[in-house]
Amino acid sequence: MRNVFTPNGLLWILQVFLALFFGLASGAPKLLVPTDALPLPIPLPQAFVWFIGTCEVLGALGLLLPGLTRVQPRLTTIAALCLAALTVCAAIYQLLAQQPANAVFALAIGALAAFVAYGRTRLAPLSASALTVAATPIGP
């Protein structure tokens, strides 16, 4: 059994967590639920909420797809950086709505996304050879 607690394994755990958060918990409701039903402290236009939801879902896919396919490995870093920037905007929105606890949560999620970007460039970059090894079946 391979050790999951390598830098690469820990980054993958974090990427899956962030992808589930941004794709299912944050992005999907913005795309599927009417804006009136969302708990938005400051009302936003429906088109803008759809844009934010689309960015979150695409960012979630960008965190996972480079490792599952042979697309450009830098896509993970770009997606993580864009999601980190999006969470800074979310924190500003929460501060304007007088909700500092939500702003801190958004910044914490953004810090995790920024750590994924850093980790994929410095600690455990996704290279073509690493993707080949990851896609190789294990067993007899």
ROMARSE-909776 format. One line per field, with one value per residue (C-alpha): residue number from 1; x, y, z. Coordinates in Angstrom, 3 decimals. Layout:
BEGIN
pos	(NUM, ...) .
x	(X, ...) .
y	(Y, ...) .
z	(Z, ...) .
end
This chain:
BEGIN
pos	(1, 2, 3, 4, 5, 6, 7, 8, 9, 10, 11, 12, 13, 14, 15, 16, 17, 18, 19, 20, 21, 22, 23, 24, 25, 26, 27, 28, 29, 30, 31, 32, 33, 34, 35, 36, 37, 38, 39, 40, 41, 42, 43, 44, 45, 46, 47, 48, 49, 50, 51, 52, 53, 54, 55, 56, 57, 58, 59, 60, 61, 62, 63, 64, 65, 66, 67, 68, 69, 70, 71, 72, 73, 74, 75, 76, 77, 78, 79, 80, 81, 82, 83, 84, 85, 86, 87, 88, 89, 90, 91, 92, 93, 94, 95, 96, 97, 98, 99, 100, 101, 102, 103, 104, 105, 106, 107, 108, 109, 110, 111, 112, 113, 114, 115, 116, 117, 118, 119, 120, 121, 122, 123, 124, 125, 126, 127, 128, 129, 130, 131, 132, 133, 134, 135, 136, 137, 138, 139, 140) .
x	(0.000, 1.346, 1.731, -0.955, 0.817, 3.382, 3.260, 1.544, -1.014, -1.841, -2.239, -4.629, -6.702, -6.851, -7.693, -10.579, -11.884, -11.735, -13.288, -16.201, -16.632, -16.480, -18.261, -21.075, -21.478, -20.871, -21.065, -23.934, -26.501, -25.677, -26.452, -29.471, -31.294, -33.043, -31.243, -34.194, -33.795, -30.043, -28.946, -27.299, -26.911, -26.581, -28.776, -26.894, -28.182, -29.064, -26.565, -23.728, -24.613, -24.613, -21.213, -19.784, -21.278, -19.843, -16.398, -16.561, -17.629, -14.988, -12.378, -13.398, -13.000, -9.640, -8.438, -9.225, -9.014, -5.267, -4.573, -7.230, -6.371, -3.276, -4.252, -1.895, -0.749, -0.477, -4.268, -4.400, -2.229, -4.236, -7.550, -6.321, -5.080, -8.350, -10.345, -8.112, -8.786, -12.514, -12.497, -10.803, -13.685, -16.135, -14.471, -14.805, -18.482, -18.998, -17.255, -19.493, -22.473, -21.216, -20.481, -16.844, -17.078, -18.057, -15.241, -12.733, -14.122, -13.794, -10.205, -9.400, -10.732, -8.793, -5.618, -6.112, -6.522, -3.399, -1.521, -2.563, -1.216, 2.048, 2.263, 1.717, 4.466, 7.034, 6.309, 4.853, 4.372, 2.194, 4.506, 3.777, 5.838, 3.983, 0.668, 1.812, 2.849, -0.436, -2.421, -0.515, -2.609, -1.279, -1.527, -0.341) .
y	(0.000, 3.386, 6.158, 8.802, 11.285, 12.373, 16.007, 14.847, 12.764, 15.564, 18.017, 15.619, 15.295, 19.090, 19.450, 16.969, 18.765, 22.157, 20.765, 19.318, 22.576, 24.885, 22.549, 21.158, 23.261, 26.721, 26.759, 24.381, 26.164, 29.446, 27.815, 25.725, 27.704, 31.014, 34.040, 34.895, 31.553, 31.961, 33.408, 36.508, 39.323, 41.911, 41.221, 40.536, 40.332, 36.838, 36.990, 37.896, 35.024, 32.648, 34.014, 33.402, 29.899, 29.107, 30.307, 28.126, 25.004, 25.525, 26.127, 22.886, 21.014, 22.699, 21.341, 17.742, 17.308, 17.820, 14.832, 12.620, 13.338, 14.423, 18.077, 20.895, 20.328, 24.099, 24.259, 23.137, 26.068, 28.551, 27.193, 27.328, 30.906, 32.019, 30.391, 32.096, 35.449, 34.677, 34.003, 37.349, 38.990, 36.891, 38.033, 41.674, 41.064, 39.477, 42.382, 44.850, 42.817, 43.097, 39.343, 39.078, 35.390, 34.478, 36.662, 34.761, 31.459, 32.674, 33.756, 30.383, 28.540, 30.964, 30.247, 26.521, 27.211, 29.385, 26.584, 24.172, 26.617, 26.923, 23.188, 22.323, 24.694, 24.122, 21.036, 18.415, 19.684, 17.642, 16.603, 14.412, 11.575, 11.858, 11.688, 8.561, 6.905, 7.917, 6.420, 3.122, 0.327, -1.300, -5.032, -8.344) .
z	(0.000, -0.975, 1.588, 1.123, 3.385, 0.830, -0.358, -3.555, -1.647, 0.773, -2.094, -3.817, -0.636, -0.383, -4.092, -3.809, -0.717, -2.439, -5.629, -3.650, -1.755, -4.773, -7.190, -5.073, -1.943, -3.355, -7.161, -7.892, -5.686, -7.417, -10.762, -9.761, -7.066, -7.793, -6.404, -4.153, -2.359, -1.745, 1.618, 0.137, 2.689, -0.097, -3.149, -6.374, -9.962, -11.174, -14.060, -11.689, -9.343, -12.336, -13.372, -9.892, -9.796, -13.225, -12.131, -9.026, -10.903, -13.596, -10.896, -9.195, -12.472, -12.995, -9.666, -10.641, -14.412, -14.915, -12.679, -14.225, -17.832, -19.689, -20.093, -19.178, -15.552, -14.960, -15.138, -11.501, -10.435, -12.497, -11.163, -7.565, -7.970, -9.551, -6.752, -4.174, -5.845, -5.917, -2.176, -1.515, -3.390, -1.354, 1.864, 0.830, 0.012, 3.449, 5.194, 3.332, 4.555, 8.175, 8.437, 9.566, 10.518, 6.952, 5.654, 7.787, 6.482, 2.888, 3.507, 5.097, 2.034, -0.155, 1.813, 1.166, -2.550, -2.537, -0.771, -3.536, -6.119, -4.193, -3.603, -7.244, -8.350, -5.572, -3.443, -5.781, -9.329, -11.661, -14.443, -17.436, -15.925, -12.601, -14.423, -16.251, -12.991, -11.358, -14.242, -14.200, -12.685, -9.525, -9.121, -10.523) .
end
